[in-house]
Amino acid sequence: MKKTDVVIVGSGCSGLYCALQLPKEKQILIVTKSQAENSDSFLAQGGMCMLRDEEDYKSYFEDTMHAGHYENDKKSVEIMIRSSQDVVKDLLDYGVRFQKDDAGNLMFTREGAHSQKRILFHEDVTGKEITSNLLARVRELPNVTVIENTTMLDIISRDNICSGIVVEKENHELEEIIAEVTVMATGGIGGLYQHSTNFHHLTGDALAIALRHKVELENINYIQIHPTTLYADESRSFLISESVRGEGAKLYDKQMNRFVDELLPRDVLTDAILKQMEKDGTDFVWEDLRTIPEDELKAHFPNIVQHCLEMGFDVTKECIPVVPAQHYFMGGVKVDYNSKTSMEQLYAVGETACNGVHGKNRLASNSLLESLVFAKRAAKSIAAEKPAAVQLPTAKALAEVCATVNLQDYKDVEMLEKSYRKQVMEEIERVNREKEIG
Ligand SMILES: Cc1cc2nc3c(=O)[nH]c(=O)nc-3n(C[C@H](O)[C@H](O)[C@H](O)COP(=O)(O)OP(=O)(O)OC[C@H]3O[C@@H](n4cnc5c(N)ncnc54)[C@H](O)[C@@H]3O)c2cc1C
């Protein structure tokens, strides 16, 4: 058994930034299912939104609400937008290199459903640039330990108070980690789908665990399909970033005719592509990147150009086949504006959490920002928490809670993970049916 002040589950941008924003006197453990770098945060291509100036506030707010079908929580949206410059300042201080012009000013790009250029980027590997810097800063902290290849199998709770987690370690041993505060930062649910842009090990474990402990969930049937992933024989669908379309790439049907406005919100565009594929009797549509000047294409999207080349497509000379795939999860463990769940001492941040910011559909490049903004709020809330705010279990009561944990219950990890996947999918289907009827 280990003891710590805060245990953070997940080493994506939300978990890492939360750790960096917590007081240095807290002892923090980050446990993560795979290697620390294997998170969706490393895969983010397009960029991260920032409020450029007061003049853009209204239109940024409106774009976010419009993409989310006006089901967004307005206060969450306001918090996200208003906090964006502060988060960007932190990132620059951590060493993140966003693209700048010759005069040293930040440069901005645009993606689908954005009415203005307001997206910061680093080539087409913005997530890697942000998250590798966060990870490097975390590794410098003496109060934070990162434990890789370690999976949260459950939380430990009694009387709706969380006291830590149960994990399977790299050597397959099971262990309890007792913590005053637990933060779930376990990312999305792409691993539940055959075709997804996500890492396969992201299987919505926090959702299954929440269901098991009656922690509230929200909108878990709100799942975003990305309209354009490369149609190729790959285990993880490769994203052709929306900013490619923002910079002028076009979509064609099988006759090589445009059939849609490429900058529609993702869900609307996905529907249009699927309809076109059905009409044409094809498994994909074509995307033309040659509409972007070649030097700009190579400078802004080197990763996409290179990956397509490796898969046999020279985007400077030919169109590429693209198809929609599961990409993002708008729903999740229900949290308040400080990322607190319905269980005491349990927080959720990043894609795993739902504070309503995205509504029914996420606006491109809002997710890195949302993850960071609300991870920082979680850290500030944890730091501000007075011990008396919740009647924490006494040492004796804690010992009793731990005694109720029988590690033998978790011995068949494979079976447990299978049942977790099933429970999450069944819950998504149940909510879908319920909403259809309602
Ligand atoms: C291909 C791609 C491109 C994207 N592009 C953009 C973009 O341009 N702009 C943008 O804003 N967003 C983008 N996104 C979305 C964005 O990357 C994610 O929403 C965001 O990074 C989520 O961060 P996170 O910290 O919540 O989760 P993640 O970064 O996914 O991290 C989750 C962590 O949890 C760990 N974990 C999971 N389950 C467990 C468990 N049971 N026990 C222990 N650890 C566990 C994982 O190992 C991982 O470390 C993109 C996503 C993908 C897949």
The ligand as an SDF file (V2000), in Angstrom:
LIG
                    3D

 53 58  0  0  0  0  0  0  0  0999 V2000
   -5.4480   12.5170  -33.3540 C   0  0  0  0  0  0  0  0  0  0  0  0
   -5.9770   13.5670  -32.4190 C   0  0  0  0  0  0  0  0  0  0  0  0
   -5.8360   14.9060  -32.7510 C   0  0  0  0  0  0  0  0  0  0  0  0
   -6.3330   15.9050  -31.9050 C   0  0  0  0  0  0  0  0  0  0  0  0
   -6.1450   17.2020  -32.2340 N   0  0  0  0  0  0  0  0  0  0  0  0
   -6.5480   18.1790  -31.3660 C   0  0  0  0  0  0  0  0  0  0  0  0
   -6.2680   19.5440  -31.6150 C   0  0  0  0  0  0  0  0  0  0  0  0
   -5.6690   19.8930  -32.6180 O   0  0  0  0  0  0  0  0  0  0  0  0
   -6.6870   20.4600  -30.7100 N   0  0  0  0  0  0  0  0  0  0  0  0
   -7.3510   20.1310  -29.5680 C   0  0  0  0  0  0  0  0  0  0  0  0
   -7.7060   21.0090  -28.7780 O   0  0  0  0  0  0  0  0  0  0  0  0
   -7.6030   18.8180  -29.2920 N   0  0  0  0  0  0  0  0  0  0  0  0
   -7.2160   17.8510  -30.1490 C   0  0  0  0  0  0  0  0  0  0  0  0
   -7.4650   16.5370  -29.8600 N   0  0  0  0  0  0  0  0  0  0  0  0
   -8.1320   16.1970  -28.5980 C   0  0  0  0  0  0  0  0  0  0  0  0
   -7.1500   16.3540  -27.4270 C   0  0  0  0  0  0  0  0  0  0  0  0
   -5.9020   15.8360  -27.8030 O   0  0  0  0  0  0  0  0  0  0  0  0
   -7.6570   15.6050  -26.2120 C   0  0  0  0  0  0  0  0  0  0  0  0
   -8.9910   15.8980  -25.9510 O   0  0  0  0  0  0  0  0  0  0  0  0
   -6.8530   15.9960  -24.9800 C   0  0  0  0  0  0  0  0  0  0  0  0
   -5.4880   15.8450  -25.2490 O   0  0  0  0  0  0  0  0  0  0  0  0
   -7.2690   15.1500  -23.8080 C   0  0  0  0  0  0  0  0  0  0  0  0
   -6.3220   15.2740  -22.7920 O   0  0  0  0  0  0  0  0  0  0  0  0
   -6.4970   14.4280  -21.4760 P   0  0  0  0  0  0  0  0  0  0  0  0
   -5.4010   14.8360  -20.5570 O   0  0  0  0  0  0  0  0  0  0  0  0
   -7.8710   14.5390  -21.0000 O   0  0  0  0  0  0  0  0  0  0  0  0
   -6.3400   12.9020  -21.9560 O   0  0  0  0  0  0  0  0  0  0  0  0
   -5.1690   12.1250  -22.6870 P   0  0  0  0  0  0  0  0  0  0  0  0
   -4.1470   13.0310  -23.2250 O   0  0  0  0  0  0  0  0  0  0  0  0
   -5.7790   11.1650  -23.6150 O   0  0  0  0  0  0  0  0  0  0  0  0
   -4.5130   11.3120  -21.5050 O   0  0  0  0  0  0  0  0  0  0  0  0
   -5.1970   10.2690  -20.8510 C   0  0  0  0  0  0  0  0  0  0  0  0
   -4.2180    9.5810  -19.9230 C   0  0  0  0  0  0  0  0  0  0  0  0
   -4.9190    8.6890  -19.0690 O   0  0  0  0  0  0  0  0  0  0  0  0
   -4.2150    7.4600  -18.9830 C   0  0  0  0  0  0  0  0  0  0  0  0
   -5.1880    6.4350  -18.5840 N   0  0  0  0  0  0  0  0  0  0  0  0
   -6.3440    6.0710  -19.1860 C   0  0  0  0  0  0  0  0  0  0  0  0
   -6.9720    5.1250  -18.4710 N   0  0  0  0  0  0  0  0  0  0  0  0
   -6.1980    4.8890  -17.3730 C   0  0  0  0  0  0  0  0  0  0  0  0
   -6.2910    4.0030  -16.2670 C   0  0  0  0  0  0  0  0  0  0  0  0
   -7.3420    3.1890  -16.0990 N   0  0  0  0  0  0  0  0  0  0  0  0
   -5.2870    4.0020  -15.3500 N   0  0  0  0  0  0  0  0  0  0  0  0
   -4.2010    4.8190  -15.4940 C   0  0  0  0  0  0  0  0  0  0  0  0
   -4.0820    5.6850  -16.5260 N   0  0  0  0  0  0  0  0  0  0  0  0
   -5.0640    5.7190  -17.4540 C   0  0  0  0  0  0  0  0  0  0  0  0
   -3.6260    7.3000  -20.3600 C   0  0  0  0  0  0  0  0  0  0  0  0
   -2.5780    6.3770  -20.3680 O   0  0  0  0  0  0  0  0  0  0  0  0
   -3.1730    8.7430  -20.6370 C   0  0  0  0  0  0  0  0  0  0  0  0
   -1.9390    8.9900  -20.0310 O   0  0  0  0  0  0  0  0  0  0  0  0
   -6.9800   15.5420  -30.6960 C   0  0  0  0  0  0  0  0  0  0  0  0
   -7.1280   14.1830  -30.3850 C   0  0  0  0  0  0  0  0  0  0  0  0
   -6.6260   13.2010  -31.2150 C   0  0  0  0  0  0  0  0  0  0  0  0
   -6.7970   11.7700  -30.8500 C   0  0  0  0  0  0  0  0  0  0  0  0
  1  2  1  0
  2  3  1  0
  2 52  2  0
  3  4  2  0
  4  5  1  0
  4 50  1  0
  5  6  2  0
  6  7  1  0
  6 13  1  0
  7  8  2  0
  7  9  1  0
  9 10  1  0
 10 11  2  0
 10 12  1  0
 12 13  2  0
 13 14  1  0
 14 15  1  0
 14 50  1  0
 15 16  1  0
 16 17  1  0
 16 18  1  0
 18 19  1  0
 18 20  1  0
 20 21  1  0
 20 22  1  0
 22 23  1  0
 23 24  1  0
 24 25  2  0
 24 26  1  0
 24 27  1  0
 27 28  1  0
 28 29  2  0
 28 30  1  0
 28 31  1  0
 31 32  1  0
 32 33  1  0
 33 34  1  0
 33 48  1  0
 34 35  1  0
 35 36  1  0
 35 46  1  0
 36 37  1  0
 36 45  1  0
 37 38  2  0
 38 39  1  0
 39 40  1  0
 39 45  2  0
 40 41  1  0
 40 42  2  0
 42 43  1  0
 43 44  2  0
 44 45  1  0
 46 47  1  0
 46 48  1  0
 48 49  1  0
 50 51  2  0
 51 52  1  0
 52 53  1  0
M  END
$$$$
